[in-house]
């Protein structure tokens, strides 16, 4: 019975937006975004500072009203979420500010009462491992400590949808690895759907099943992490051969010496564009970070 | 086998699932993994390296379809080792393919014709 219930639940897309547009003081923050997350997927959102990552996340969760477009969470309109839907979500903003007059322990005890699956043991263990003094006021914690407390809150509620805005910023490498492990195992075993934004691309390469590049308010690319590595590469052509460059490419950069760098894609039968086999041409495999730098510049 | 035996480089341009399959191939071909030895569970590998369990499952699935390992009910994945002699020449040659392609690419960039490269290689191989 329980398994059946879960199955009907999971048929509903946890997070979906279409045609999202939003502006801040005249500058376009979001410029027509369509995005949906499959249940159990881990989507990493990459983008430069100011690309609109936080705005997109907030609009997806109904925390801000976009100028145009629609956001749905578990099938419900994001701006009018039921309490039942809210109990299935955990969101950690970049700078948590709520309940600052409580101590970490008080806040976690208080919030825990609202969640049916609250994991108290996890709270106690993780507070110790992440070196948080439970009796210190939240307002007195450093921004990093404050975000760590919020991450503990989010994970302890055992959400079906976990949304993290730049979680890596607050954590040292050891704690970061621990967070990634939690995220990966929960997605793989409990089917938790995860959306997280980051500019630390290697974190995303570890745990994300998919990646979305956000650039100047637009989604430049959205595909699986493995696919980005297998399907795209950088083609370098010396200056005298630039006429042979393929017309179709994701990005095109001319260097000072006249040579060209292009991000190219394999065709349906797995071949690189013809120019790649010319003498003097070079095809470089790209990691995710290189790919991002190439297309975001 | 312990999950720490695998070396995962998330930033490499080779996808993680391929890194795992490639390392299993080598460990088995090199005899470090013996016939019947159990692979660590998907959870152990994912947990140890903080990677997505689906990536590990994908790698194990490919290893299974290549006949490197077999799924034992209730136990997990077990190595099917082939002694080196039992592997055909083409199977062993396939293990060198990435290095050969790299060599060919370098020779191409240096605009070296095939003949002197092959002469040198033959000498290195001691034939």
Interface residues (C-beta under 8 A of the other chain):
Chain A: X42 X177 X178 X180 X181 X184 X185 X187 X188 X189 X201 X202 X205 X206 X207 X208 X209 X225 X226 X229 X230 X279 X282 X285 X286 X287 X288 X289 X290
Chain B: X10 X11 X12 X13 X14 X15 X16 X17 X18 X42 X43 X46 X47 X49 X50 X51 X52 X53 X54 X55 X108 X109 X111
